[in-house]
Amino acid sequence: MNEVHGIGSVAKKLILKAHNEGKSMTNEQLAELVVKIFKDKGIEVKTGAASIAWYKNDLRKKNLLPKGAMSGGAKSIAFDIESVEFE
């Protein structure tokens, strides 16, 4: 039987699989994979990187994905505010 799951379910499974296998995939790559999976089943979906980011945050809130895992975002920096000149 060719069972179809919801977009969120598929996306979350892919995110967790990539994390558990140590694969570094961008949100864009994961979104493209979700779209391809559904396309192969004859279903057109429009999932983007922002949706994948939302699913990752949802998994983190539920403690299913470690905080910072697969973030790929900007790293925080430290600086001395006193040394910054304002005009």
C-alpha positions as CSV (number, residue, x, y, z in Angstrom):
1,M,0.0,0.0,0.0
2,N,1.3,3.5,-0.9
3,E,0.5,5.4,2.3
4,V,0.9,9.1,2.2
5,H,1.7,11.1,5.4
6,G,1.3,14.8,6.0
7,I,4.0,17.2,5.1
8,G,5.0,17.9,8.7
9,S,5.3,14.3,9.5
10,V,7.5,13.6,6.5
11,A,9.6,16.8,7.2
12,K,10.1,15.9,10.9
13,K,11.1,12.3,10.0
14,L,13.7,13.6,7.5
15,I,15.1,16.1,10.0
16,L,15.5,13.5,12.7
17,K,16.9,10.9,10.2
18,A,19.5,13.4,9.0
19,H,20.4,14.4,12.5
20,N,20.7,10.8,13.7
21,E,22.9,9.9,10.7
22,G,25.1,12.9,11.3
23,K,24.2,14.4,7.9
24,S,24.6,18.2,7.5
25,M,21.6,19.3,5.3
26,T,20.4,22.9,4.9
27,N,16.8,23.8,5.3
28,E,16.6,24.3,1.6
29,Q,18.0,20.8,0.9
30,L,15.5,19.3,3.3
31,A,12.6,21.3,1.8
32,E,13.6,20.1,-1.7
33,L,13.6,16.5,-0.5
34,V,10.1,16.9,1.0
35,V,8.8,18.3,-2.3
36,K,10.5,15.5,-4.2
37,I,9.0,12.8,-2.0
38,F,5.5,14.1,-2.5
39,K,6.1,14.7,-6.2
40,D,7.1,11.1,-6.6
41,K,3.7,10.2,-5.2
42,G,1.9,12.5,-7.6
43,I,1.2,15.3,-5.0
44,E,2.4,18.8,-5.5
45,V,3.4,20.6,-2.3
46,K,5.1,24.0,-1.7
47,T,7.3,23.4,1.3
48,G,10.2,25.9,1.8
49,A,13.2,26.5,4.1
50,A,11.1,28.5,6.5
51,S,8.7,25.6,7.1
52,I,11.7,23.3,7.7
53,A,13.0,25.8,10.3
54,W,9.6,25.8,12.0
55,Y,9.6,22.0,12.1
56,K,13.1,22.0,13.6
57,N,12.1,24.4,16.3
58,D,9.0,22.4,17.1
59,L,11.2,19.3,17.5
60,R,13.5,21.2,19.8
61,K,10.6,22.4,21.9
62,K,9.5,18.8,22.3
63,N,13.1,17.8,23.2
64,L,13.2,15.5,20.2
65,L,16.1,17.5,18.6
66,P,18.9,18.9,20.7
67,K,19.1,22.7,20.9
68,G,21.5,24.0,18.3
69,A,21.4,20.7,16.3
70,M,21.3,21.4,12.6
71,S,20.9,25.1,13.2
72,G,23.3,26.2,10.5
73,G,22.5,29.7,11.5
74,A,24.8,32.6,12.4
75,K,26.9,32.1,15.5
76,S,26.8,34.6,18.3
77,I,29.7,36.9,18.8
78,A,31.0,38.6,21.9
79,F,32.4,42.2,21.9
80,D,33.0,44.9,24.3
81,I,30.2,47.4,24.0
82,E,32.4,50.2,25.5
83,S,34.7,49.9,22.5
84,V,31.9,50.6,19.9
85,E,31.8,54.2,18.8
86,F,28.4,55.8,18.0
87,E,28.0,58.9,16.0
